[in-house]
């Protein structure tokens, strides 16, 4: 049985805070737990907060462009960009919610590395086998609404490749790859309402075979040469 619950008592994260220590002060982890952390608190701990020039009405737009590898589309103040990480998202993933007026939160420089750091600290302190996923809220092409997706992961599979296995009718699967990290991220979102101030969720009861070395950059991000839409 899978259980999902948000941690309370995390509090406001400041630059240089040790997220692993804060998480452990709020819960007792168990073997094969997955710790799901929003990218915003990771960015805050890593000092990825920028003060906008209030005298420049283009300050946010300039920041979006500075964080983008390229701009794919624009409509009014909305830009769909490709970040240096390879993410396709709105406004380079920059967020102005849950932060002081006049400031903006950038995505972590390397979400996989952020996940690995938290993962290593948690495993070293507990002696447990764990997974860590760093998440953010993204829109989806051709579909209304947003959902959380994995930006970085450590210790838990990003993709489960079912190609070459058989379906229930005995046919060989030729294209099925399950984005497990994204599924965990979106499931965890159900336990943390947007205004609840609960940026960390524990997902418990997953198949132990999912726990392995992995990364979002290496498994989830599609190579542009394989992308029919770019």
N, C-alpha and C positions, 0 to 999 in steps of 0.2 A: 504494500500500500504506500502510495506517495502522499506525503504531507508537506504543506507549504505554509510558512508563517513569517510575518515581519517582526523584526527586532524593535523593541521600544527602548528609549533611553540613549539613543545614539547622540543626540544633541547637535548643536551647530558645529560643523567641522571648520577648522582653521588651518592655515598653511603650516606644513610640517607636522601636523597631527599624525600619529601612528594608527592607521585604520585597523590593523590587525589587533592591536592591544585594545582599542575601543570596542571592537566586535566581541572579543573574548570577555570583556567586562560586562557584556550585556546578555550572554548566553553560554550554555555548555554544549559545545559541538559534539557530534557523534561521528563514528567512522562512516565514511562515504557520504557525508553531507556535502551539498553544494552551496557555497556562499555567493549570493547574487548581490552585487553592489552597483548602485547607479554611478554613471560616469561623472555626474556633477560633484558628488562628494570626493571622488578620486581627484578631479581637477582642482577642487578647493584645497585639498591636502597637498597637492603638487604645485600650488601657487599659480594655477592657470586662470587667474582672474585679471581682467583688464579694465582700467578706468577709461571711460569714453570722454572725449573732448566735447563738453556741453556747448561750446561756442561753434562747433562744426556740425551742421545738420546732416552731413554725409559721413559722420564718424563711424556709424555702425556699418554702413555699406562698404567703406574702406576696409574695415576690420574683416568683413566677410570675404572680400577679395584677397586680403593678405593671407587668409587661412585656406584659400582655395588653390588647388592645382589648376583647375579651369572651371569656367562658368558654362553650364549647359543650356540653361534657359533663365529668362528673367520676366517677371510680371509685377509691375509696381515696385514695392519694397521687397518682394520675395525673389530670391535667387536660388535655383537648383544648381548645386555645385558638386564637383568631385574634390574631395579633400586629399591631402597628401597621403593619407592612410589608404585611399582607394574607395572611401565611402561615397555614395551618391546620396545627398541629403539636402535639406533646406538650410540655406544661409550658413553653410559650412559647419553645421552642428552647433553654432553659437547660441547661447541661451541667456535671456535676461530675466527669467523667472526665478523666484526664491533667492534673490541676491539684492543687495542694496541698490537704490536708484542711482543711475549713472555708471553702473558697472555691468560687465558681461562675462560669462563663463565660457572658456574655450574647451574643446575636447582635450583629453589627455594627449600628450605628444605621441605616446606609444601605448595604446590600451592593452596590448598583449603583455608588454613588459610590466605595466602596472598590475595586471592580474597575476603575473608570475611573482612579483615582489610580495604581494599580499599572501599568495598561496604558500610561498616558501616560509614566510614568517609564521603563518598559522600552523603549518605542518611541523615546523621546528618547535613551536611552543606547546603543541598538543600531542605530538607523536601519532596523529591520526592521518589517514589517507583521505584527502579532501579535494574538492574542485572549487574553482573561483571563476565567476563570470562578471565582467564589467559591461553594463548595459546603458542604452540610451533609447529615447523614443523617436522612432522614424515613421514617416509616411510610407505608403506603398504605391508604386506605379499602378494605375488602372483601378485602384480600390480606394474608397473613402475611409477615413478614420486612420488612427495611428496605433502602433503597438510597439512594445519594447523589443529590441534586438540586441544581440551580443556584439560588442565592439572589441572585446578582448577576452581571452579565457586561458586558464591554466589548470592542468590536472583532470580535465573533463573533455570528452570528445567534442569537437566542433561539428564534425560530419560523421555520420555512420553510412558507410558505402555498402549498399545492398546489391550492387551489380554482380551478376554471376550467381546469385542465390535464386531459389525457386519461390514463386508465389503459391497461393493456396490451390491453384489448379495445376501446378507442376510446371508452369512456364518459366523460363529463365528471364530474370529481370536484367535489362540492358542499360537503364538510365537512372535508376532510383538511388538518390543520395539524400539522406535525411539530415536536415539542418538542426541537429539536436540542441546545440547551444542557443540558437534562436528560439526553439520551442521552450526551453527552460526559462529563458529570459521573459518571454511573453506570459508563461504560466505564473512566474514570480510576480509580475505586474499586478495580477489579480489580488494579491495580498497586500498591496501598498497603494491605497488611493492617493491621487496626486497631491492633495493638500494635507496628508496625514503626517508628514515629517518622518517617514520610515524608509530611509534609503537603503536598508539592508534586509534581504529576505533569505531565509534558509529553506532549501528544497531537500527533503529527506526521503529516502526509500527508492532511489533510482537504481537501476541495474548496475551491479559492480563492474560489469564488463565495459561500461562507458568511461571508466576512470583511467585516463592515459595522458601522455604528453600530447599537446595540440596547440593550435593557434588559430585565431580568426584570419589573420593576414595570409597564412599558409593554406587554409582549407576553405574558407567561406568566400573571400574576395575573388570574384570571377576575373580571369584574364581578359583584358579588352579584346584580344584577338578571338576569343570565344563568345563575345557578346554581340548578338545580332542587332542591338539597339544603339550602339555607340559607333 
